[in-house]
Amino acid sequence: MREINIVLFEQVLGLTVAVYRALKIKGQGILILGLGGSGRATVCKLVAFMLQYHWLALDGAKDGSKEELKNLLRQAGGKNLRTVFYVNENQIGKESFMEDLTCIMKNGAVPNLLLQEEMDEIFLEISGSLA
């Protein structure tokens, strides 16, 4: 992980504490909205590092795809890695991607995202880790 220089002030500390508390709750997700350049990504990276969570962000060239979501769900669910999935507002190009993100936040799943073979593969991963 690269070094990050951060200027801490009251709003940043408040956001850091709020993100930390929310992510500390098992199975909890958060949605942080705000103006670009306000430090959301830096605070989220800091908290992910503090909690030893895996950081997953969309590739800058991508605008959100089913493959990105499959990767996220496989990592967080199949491999049981605590994961912070960060999406920049500039990377949300398709309305369908936003709908998929909403489904993840509300239900923890995206309808018709995985084929039956992929679901079986994930089930084997999960059951293997439980044994």
N, C-alpha and C positions, 0 to 999 in steps of 0.2 A: 504494500500500500504506500502511495506517495505521501509526502509531508504536505500538510495544509496549514496555511497561516490564517488564523481567524481572529477578528476583532470582536471581543465579547462585550455586549451591552445588554441592558435589561430585557429588551424584546427577544434577543437571540437566546438568552438564558431561559426565558419563559417558554419559548418554542421548544428548546432542547428538552426541558423538563416534561412538557406536554407530550412530545413525541416519545420520549423514553418511557413514560408511564403507560402510554397507549400500547406500545410495542411489547412491553413487559407482560401484558396480559396474554395468556396462551390463546391462540386462535383469533387474535384481534387484528384488524386491519384499520388503517387510517387513510383519509384523503385530505391532503393539504393543498389549499388553493391560495394564490397570491400573485402579486406582480413579479415578473421576471427580474432577476437580479436582487431579490430580497433575501437570499440565503437559505431558501428551503432545501435545496439539494445538499448544501454543505452541512446543514444541521442534520439532515437525514443520514448522510454518510457518517458523520461523527457518532450519532446514536447507534447506527448499525455496527460500527467498529467497537463501541463501548460494550454492546451486547453480544459481540462476536457473531453477528448475523451475516449471511452472505448477501452481497450487494449485486443486484441485477438491474441494469438499465438498458433501455432500448439502444441499439446501435444508432448513431446520429444520422445514418443514411436511410434508416427504415422509418416507416410511419405507422408501425404497429401491424403485426400480422398474426395469423392463426398459429404459425410456427413459434413465434415469440411467446404466445400464451401457453402453448403446449410445453415449451421449455420451462416456463415459470411454474406451471402446475406439476410437472414431473419433478422438478427440483424441490419445491416446497412440500408436495404431497408424497410423491414416490420415494424420494431420497430422504424425506423428513428433515430437510435443512430449513432452519429459520431464515427467511428470506425477506429482504426489502426490495420491492419492485418499484423502480422510479421511472416515471414517464414525464417528460418535459412537455409543456403545452404546445411547443412547436412540432412535436412528433405525433400529435394526434391529427392525422390527415383524413381518416375515413370515419364516417358516423358509425359504421358497423363495429369498428374497434372500440369506440366509446361505449357502445351498447354492451360489448363483451366485457369491458372493464367494470361496468355497472353490475353485470351479472356476477362477476367474481366478488365484488364488494358486498352484494346483497346475499348471494346464495353460496358462494365458494366454488361455483362451477359455471361452465359455459355450455349451454345445450348444444348437442351435436358437434362438439369440438373434436372429440376423439372417435376413431373407428373402433369397432369391437375388438380387433386384434390389438390395438394400442391399449385399450382398457384392460385386456387380459394380461398384457405384458406388465403394466403398472401394478395390477393385482398381485402378480407373482413377485415383483420387487418388494411390495409392502409385506406380503405374507412371509417372504424370506427373511426380512428384517425383524419380524416378530418372533420367529422360531429361535 
